[in-house]
Amino acid sequence: KLRQIFSRFCGYLSARCQLPVCQEAMHGIARRSPPREEQIRQSLGIQRFLSISAIRTAFFNLARLNPDDPDWNSVVITCLGLICGPRTAECAALTFGSLRLQTGNFCVLPIMCQLVFQNGEWIRSDLLKTAAAYRELVLPQCLHDVLEVRRKWVAQRSNCSDVSDFPLFPEPENMHIPLTPAKINELLDSYLLQLGVSDS
């Protein structure tokens, strides 16, 4: 239930530029809203989902995150979800080579594949759920900086100058093995609960 609400919230953020929704409605704050905004909030099930305090805490933790922090995956995946709304299987397939730095100090993260379980093993598949699933996520400077620091740390730790094929979100004990979508779901559940987010 919690992940479903989180997923709907991420989709809501992605579509917010096309919907006449006020900022208070976005964060699920109980304020008087026009009927259309109230209808959108109720259909997404986010009335009591995420407080401004929880969002502030998530990005505060991101800003002070060290590349070797045990919670690195949890913090970055959560903030990435809040900003861009990728699916967990798409997150699992991301590598450092996926990052594309653009002019103007922002980063583009193309979503072109997902991690799927096939023939007894996890593989990257270029078959996404729909044609619209192939897209580019625009990352703000705060996320780009965190990822670049992590890239340098991974390169130093692995003694490898090119870490393009390394997963963005690896298993803690092996930087070459990506987290599975199920493991990412577990991390999201745990971290969102730390932020005070619950099903109720």
C-alpha angles and dihedrals in degrees: 000000000000093000091048091054091046091050092050090048091052091050088049091055091049092052096039094100089063097046129072094233124145122229092249090058091049091060094043096246115164101244132134109273136176113270093256093054092047090050091053092048093050094046090053094046094227101124093116099013112103129015125205087243091059092050091048091050092049093054093040088057089047092053093054096038118132118213092239095048111132088224094052095110093046096049097044095043090050094049091044088053093049092051104035109011103222119174117252092246088054092050090051091056097051120113133185086255089064092071116099117190112212133198109276099046099277129117132227120210112196116211104212105140145019137212113256135174109241132163092353098310142078113253138169110253125193090207108101128186096262140000089255090058090077102088147127121253116211111218122203122233094263093061094040091054092050091050093048092052089049091049091055091046092050091048091051095045094047093041088230124128094201115053096162092122095047114108116252090224109034135174109274093239097044124035091196096061118075123222113257120241089250091055091048089053090053091050091049092049092050097044095044089053089052087055090054096255115144139166093257 
